[in-house]
Amino acid sequence: MQYLSLLLSVPLFCLIPLFKTEVGVAAIILIQSIVSDSFRPANSVAITKYAKPENITRAFSLNRMAVNLGFSIGPALGGILSAISYEFLFFSNALAALLAGILYIVFFRKRNKLAN
């Protein structure tokens, strides 16, 4: 679910600049948000499954710190990118999601084999 969420969000980010009406933008943002945010519950389940019982609190704390870091850096970086080009903002997001999806697959493909 996690890598699907990351990889399916790539084309959706690329489609956002194509929508010009309010209803169209609202619809694509809704769809994109549902796909992208499906990562979060799956991530919480993975933390619970793969973290050692004595490290659960630390694992969730680290995850929360990463989310907070993204929320603090994201708006500033988004402002810079949108100042360059509003469309560039979405293409940059698509590239970041693609890289995250590829890295996820590379780093965790062996983890799935171990879990089975």
C-alpha positions in Angstrom: 0.0 0.0 0.0 2.8 2.4 0.8 4.7 2.1 -2.4 1.4 2.1 -4.4 0.4 5.3 -2.7 3.7 7.0 -3.5 3.8 5.8 -7.2 0.1 6.4 -7.9 0.4 10.0 -6.7 3.1 10.8 -9.3 0.7 11.0 -12.3 -1.9 12.7 -10.2 0.6 15.5 -9.2 1.4 15.9 -12.9 -2.3 16.2 -13.8 -3.1 19.0 -11.4 -1.9 21.8 -13.6 -4.1 20.7 -16.4 -7.3 21.4 -14.5 -8.4 25.0 -14.8 -11.9 25.1 -13.3 -12.7 25.3 -9.6 -14.6 22.0 -9.7 -11.8 20.3 -11.7 -9.1 21.5 -9.3 -11.2 20.4 -6.3 -11.8 17.0 -7.8 -8.2 16.3 -8.7 -7.0 17.5 -5.3 -9.5 15.3 -3.6 -8.4 12.3 -5.6 -4.8 13.1 -5.1 -5.2 13.6 -1.4 -7.0 10.3 -0.9 -4.2 8.4 -2.8 -1.3 10.2 -1.1 -2.8 10.1 2.4 -3.4 6.3 2.1 0.3 6.1 2.9 -0.1 7.2 6.5 -2.3 4.4 8.0 -0.2 1.8 6.1 3.0 3.4 7.5 1.6 3.2 11.1 0.8 -0.5 10.6 4.3 -1.1 9.2 5.9 0.7 12.2 3.9 -1.5 14.6 4.7 -4.7 12.7 8.4 -4.2 12.1 9.6 -2.2 15.2 10.8 -4.2 18.2 8.3 -4.0 21.1 10.8 -2.0 23.2 11.3 0.5 20.3 7.7 1.2 19.4 7.5 4.5 21.2 10.8 5.6 19.6 9.7 4.5 16.2 6.5 6.5 16.3 8.4 9.4 17.8 10.9 9.4 14.9 8.0 9.1 12.4 6.3 12.1 14.0 9.5 14.1 14.0 9.9 13.4 10.2 6.3 14.5 9.6 6.8 17.7 11.6 10.0 18.4 9.7 8.1 18.1 6.5 5.3 20.4 7.7 7.9 23.0 8.7 10.1 22.9 5.6 7.3 22.1 3.1 5.5 25.5 3.0 8.8 27.4 2.7 10.0 25.2 -0.1 6.6 25.3 -1.8 6.6 29.0 -1.7 10.0 29.1 -3.4 9.0 26.6 -6.0 5.7 28.3 -6.8 7.6 31.6 -7.2 9.6 30.0 -9.9 6.5 28.4 -11.5 3.2 27.3 -10.1 3.3 24.1 -12.4 6.9 23.4 -11.3 5.6 23.0 -7.7 3.5 20.0 -8.8 6.2 18.5 -11.0 8.7 18.8 -8.2 6.2 17.0 -5.9 5.7 14.3 -8.5 9.5 13.8 -8.7 9.8 13.6 -5.0 7.0 11.0 -4.8 8.6 9.0 -7.6 12.0 9.0 -5.8 10.4 8.1 -2.5 8.5 5.2 -4.1 11.7 3.9 -5.8 13.7 4.2 -2.6 10.9 2.5 -0.6 10.9 -0.4 -3.1 14.7 -0.7 -3.0 15.1 -0.6 0.7 12.1 -2.7 1.7 11.8 -5.3 -0.9 13.8 -7.8 1.2 11.8 -6.9 4.3 8.7 -8.4 2.7 10.5 -11.7 2.0 11.6 -11.9 5.6 8.2 -11.2 6.9 6.6 -14.1 5.0 
